[in-house]
C-alpha cells in the first residue's frame, strides 16, 4: 500500500539546527503570532519571507479551478513554511492557514538566503525538506487511487499520530492524541473522500477500538493495530 506522509520522517527543520544556527536565524527573524483560521501565506502571493512554526498547527491547502480548497498537508512545531517559493523565486503554490493559535518566526527572504550562505550545511537540510515534500505529494495521489476509504483514513491517522508523538508523549496507556485539530471535512479533502465516507470510516475504527473521537479530536488507542488495519485488503 502506498502511504500518506503527514510529515517528513526526519526531524523538523528547527530541531535539526544546532544551537548556534538557531540563534543566528532567530537574530534575523521577527516573532509573530497567528490566531486560529488566520492565513500565514496565500496561494499566488509573491515570495518575500519564510516562516518557522514555533508552536501550533497549520494546514496547507490549494485552490482548484472550481474554487474548492484541497488539503495537501499539515505543518507543526519546528516546520519551515514557504521555503520553495522563496528559493525558487515564484509565487506561492499553496495557502497555509492556522488550525490552532500559532507562534512563529518570520524571516525575510534576503535574510534567509544570507543565513543559508553563512551556513552551507543547512542548504542540504532545506533541499531535503523540499524533495521529501514533493515525494509526499506523489504518495498522497497514489494512496487515493489504490486504497479503500477506511484503509486510507487509517493510514492517514496513523501517520498523524506518529507526527503528533514527536511533539507530545503518548499517554500512559500508549494512546496518542492527534495534534492537528482537523475536521471531518478537512480529513475528507486530504484523502479525497466525502465527509460521509470519513464519518463511516471513523465509526468503523471506533467499533474496532482503534480510536476515540470528540469535536475536532481523535485519539489513536492502538497505533500498531491501526497500521495493520490500514494494510488490510490491499
N, C-alpha and C positions, 0 to 999 in steps of 0.2 A: 504494500500500500504506500502511496506517496503521502508524505506527512506535511502538515502545515508547519510553519516555523513562526511561532508567535514572537520569538525574539531570537537574536543571534545566540548560539550556544557559548560563544566566547564572552568574557566579562564585558559589561557595559563600558562605553568609551571612557568615562571619567574614572572608573575603577581600574582601568588598565594603565592610567598615567601614574608616574611616580610622584611623590610629594612635591618635588621641585617643579615638575611640569604643571601640576595642579596649581601651584602658587603663581607661576608665570602666566598661566591662562586666566586665572582669577584677576590678576593685575590689569589685564586689558579688557575685562568684561564689566558689564554693569548688571546688578541684580534686578530682577523684575518678578512680579507675581501676577498670575492669571487666574481669574475666578472660573468656576465651572461654566462650561459652554463657550468660553472665550476662545477666539481663534488665536493660535500662536503665529501661524503663517497662512496665507491664502494661495490657493492654486492660481497660477498665472501671474503672480506678482514678480517684479524684478528682484534679483537676489542682492541683498546688501548686508546680511548678517546670518550667523548661525546661532543656534540655541542649544544649551545643555540643560537638561532637566535635572534639578537637584532633588526635588520632591514632587510626587504626584504622578498622574497618569494622563495620557492623551491618546486620541485615536487619529489615524491617518486615513483620509478619505479622498476619493477622486470623483469629480462630477462627470457623468456620462452626457452624451449628446442630447438625451431627452430630459436632462435636468435632475436625474437621480444621483444621490451620493452613495458610493460603494465603499465600504470599509476595507482597507487594504492591510492594516497592521495596527498594533498598539506600541506606544513608546512609554518608558517608565524611568525611574531614577537612574541617573548616570548616562542616559542615552543622548546621543548627538542628533540634532534635527537640522535639516535643510543644508547639509554639507554638499550634497551632489549638485544642487542648483548653484551654490557659491563657487565651487571648484570648476563646474562646467560652464559658468557664465551664461546660464539660460534661465528663463522664467521658472518659477516653482511648479513642480509637476503634481502637487497634491496640497490639500488643506490639512492642517494639524489643529485639532480642537481639544481643549481641556475636558477630560472626563471627571476630574476632581480638581480641587484647588492645587495650583502648581507654583512652585518656586523655581526660578530658572536663572541661568546666566546667559546674557545676550552679548555676543561678540561681533563687532563689525567685521565685514568680510576682509578688509585690508589688514586688520589686526590679527585675524585668524590665520591668514596666509603668512603673515610675518612670523607669527608664533610657530607655524609649521616649518618655515625656512630655518628658524633657530633651533628646531628640534626635529631633525630629519627622520628619526625613527618613528615619530608619530605619523608621518606621511603614510607609512605602511599600514598603520592601525586604521587610519581613515579610509584608505583604499580597500582594505579588507572588509571594513564595515559596509562600504558601498557595494562590493561584489556579493557579499552574503545577502544583502537586501534584494539584489537582483535575483539571486537564486531563490530566495523566499517567495518572490512573486511567481516564479515559474512553478514551484512546488504547489502553491495555492491553486493555480489553474488546473494542474494535473489532478490534485486531490478532488477537486469539484466535479471532475468528469469520470472518475474511476471508482468512487466510493459512494455507498448509500448514505442518506441523510443522518441516521443515528450514528453511523461509524464516523462520518465527517465531524459531527459535533463532538463525539467522544475524543477524537484526536485533537481537535482544537482546544477543548477544555483541558486535556492532559498537558498540552504544550503551555497553555496559560498558567496551569498550576505549577509547572516547573519554573516558569519565569517568575511567578509570584514568590516561590520559595527562596529565590535568590535575595529577596528584599525583606521577607518576614518569615521567621521559622515556623515549621508546621506545629500544630497543636500537640499536646502530649499524646493524644490518641492517633497521631500520624495524619490527621486531616489537614487539608491546605485550603485556606480561603483565597479565591482568585482575587487579585488586587484590582485590576481594571474593572470599574463598575459598568459593565456592558448590558444594555437592554436586550430583550429577545429580538427586536428588530435589527439591532446592530450585529448580533451574532448571526442572524439570518443573512444579512448583507454580506458579512465576511465569508460565509460558507456557501453563498449563492443559493439560498433556500428561503422559503416563505416563513413568516412569523409562526404560522400554524404548524409547519414542519418542525420548527425549533421547539415549539411548545410540546408537541407529541414526543419528540426525542427526549426532552427534559423529563417528561413524565416517565418514560421508559427507564431512563437512567436512575430516577428516584426509586422506582419499583425494584430495581436491581440492587439498591443500597449503595450505589456508586457516588451519588451526590446528594446534597441538601440544598435547598434554594430558599431565597427570600427576595424582597424587592431589590433588584439590581445586585443581588448577592448569590454567589454559587460557591459552595464548599465541596471540594473533592474529598470523599471519605476514604477512598482506596485507590491511589494512583496506579499501582501495578495492575490491578484488575481493570481499571478504566482503559489502560493501554491495551490490555488483552482484548477487551470488548471492541476497541476500535479496529482490531485486525480481523475480526470475525467476518466471514462471508466475503472475503476479498476475491 
